């Protein structure tokens, strides 16, 4: 039903560099906005390419709170979607919960504007950032992603199950779509299917792949899913 765009740096000497190694540096040196816009351009173009090929996929993009410090960012996303020929509701914008604690009135206004333009807004890694319930009320998120630390191997841990159940209940009561991150094996998959969670995400479903591998993967997955 959807994919998440992941940024990777293919360094000529160091090889594959993961985002936890360079995103903090990009944020510290005021480069995160340029990086986010580059990811947005590629993700929007790929969304359109998939649609033209007959694939209707929502595409999730991680954004930094630094991106939300400028009211112009909302206008940029709206215009970029229009230029790419896609609808805003094709896109899910993810904000990590721990970053919400530092939100400002400007950030809240940007998020509200984006939601009014029909972009989907998701709280990523929920349960790790200790956000207040007032933030869930004040910011118009419509998706809650339960962190993988409460999902993977949950069947063997009653504490994880309790936190998962509470998060899932909160999402349902607030009318938010729920996503379980960290579904890594058959046991995780079977347990999530036994709950009211809307969406599962994790390596059991698919490991990161390049965009051109998506279509054949979907064909294979749909065949395999019938046997699960």
N, C-alpha and C positions, 0 to 999 in steps of 0.2 A: 504493500500500500504506500510505501514511501522509502526514502533514503535520507541519510545524513551526510552532508559534505564535510570532508576531513582535509585539513591543510597539512601538507608534508613538504619538507625542504630537501630536495635532492642535491646535496652538496658534492662538488666535484672531488673533494678530498675525503671528507668525513662520511660520505655516503648518505643514507636516509636519516634525517634529523627530525625528531618528533616535536609537536607543538609545545609541550611542557618545557622544552629547552630554549625556544626562541620567542614564544608569545609574551612572557614577562619582559623580555628585553625590548620587544616592539612597543609594549605599553609604556615602559620606562623612558623610551627615547622618542615618543610621539610619532611612532610609525604605524601604530595599530590601525588608524583610520585608513591609510593607504592600503594596508594588507587586507582589511575587511572588504574594502571596495573592490579589490582585485578578485577576492573569493566570490563576492556577490555577482560580479560580471560573468565569471565562468559558470557559476551555479545557475544563474538565470538563463544563460544561453543554452546550457545543457538541459534544463527543464523544458525549454521550447523544442529542442532537438528530440527529446523523448516523446513529447506530445505529438510532434509531426510524424514520429514513427509508430504512433498508436498506443504509447504507454502513458497512462495517467498516473503520475507519481507526485506525491507531495515531497518537497525538498526542504530539509531542515538546514539552517545555517547558524552557527554559533556567533554571537556578537558580544563585544566587550562593553562594559559600562562606560568606558572612555568614548565609544562611538555615540553613546546616548547623551553626551554632554553638550551636543550641538544640535539645535533645532533644525538645522539644514539637513541633518542625516535622514530624517523622515522624508523630506522632499526628494532627497537623492534616491531612496529606495522606491518611492512611488514612481518617479520618472524612469528609473532603471527597469522596473517591471513593465511599464508601458512601452518603452523602447524595445524590450525583448519580446513583446507580444504575449506575455503571460499575465495571469490574474494574480493579485496579491494573495488570495486564499490558496494558491498553489504552494505558498512558501510558509515555513514555520521558522520563526526567529527565536533562538534559544538563548536564555540568559542564565548563567550559573547562580544558584541560590545564594551562595556565600557572598557574591558581589552585590546582591540586593541591599545588604546592610548599609552600603555606602551611597544609596540612591539619593538624588537631589530632586528638587521640584522640576528642574529642567528634564532630567531623565524620565520622570513620571509623565511629563507632558509629551515627550517624544514617544514613549510607549503607548500612551493613550491615542495619539494621532495615528500611529501605525495600526492600532487595533480598529480605529474608525475607518481606516482605508482597507480593512478586511485582511490584513496580515494576521496570521496565527502567532500567538505569543506563548512560549513554553518556559516553565521554570525547570532548569536542568539540575540534576544531582540533588533532588529534593531530599531533605532529611539530614544534610551535612552542613548546612549553613545557619541553622537556628534563626530563620526568618520569623518575624512576628506575624500573627494572623492578620493584623491590621494591614500589612503589606499585600496580603492576598486579596483583601477587600478593596484596597485603594488602586491597585494596578490591575488592568483588565486582562490578566492571563486566561487562556482557555485550554491550556494543556499542562499537566503536571507529570514530570518524569521522576519516578522513584529510583533513588540511587542504587547502583549495582551492589553496594555493600549490604543492602537489606534484601536483595533478590537472590543472588547466587548462593546455592546450598541452603536456601531458606527452609527446605523440608527437614533439615537436621538441627534447626536452631529456633526454639520457641520465641526468643527475644526478637530475632529478625522478623519472624512471622507477625509478632504483635505490632512492630513498627510499620511493617508493610501494610497490615490490615488497617491501621489507623490512618496512614497516608492515603490509602485507597478510599477509605470512607470519607475523608476530607475532600478528596477530588470529586467524588460522586455528589456530595452535598453541595459543593460549590458549582456543580454543573460543568466540571472540567474533564477533558479527555485524560485518561490515565495511561501511562506508559511504564512498563517494567524494564529497566535497564539491566544488563548483566545476565541475560538468559544464555548460559554457556553450555548446557548439556540437556539430555533428554529429561532428567528429573526436574530441572528448572522449568522446562517447557510444559511438562505434564502438570506441575503444580500451578503455574500461571493460568493454564487453560481451565483449571478447576475453580478459578476465582472470577470475579466480575471485571477484572482488568481489561481494558480495551485493546491495548497493543503490547506486543513483546518485542524487545530489541536485544541483540547480542550475538556472539560468535556461533551459537548453535544454529541460528538462522543464516547468518552470512558473516564472513570476515571482510574487512575492507578490500575493495576491488576498484579497478579503473572503470570509468563510465561506459566504455564500449563493451565491458563484460556483463553489464546489467541485464541486457535483453536475454542472452542465452541462460543466464543464471535463473531468471524468473521462470523460463520454460521448464527448467529442471526442478526448481523448487515447487512449482505448482503440481508437478507429477509426484514428487516425493511427499508433499504435504498430505496428499490423499491417503497415504499409507500410515501417517502418524496418528 
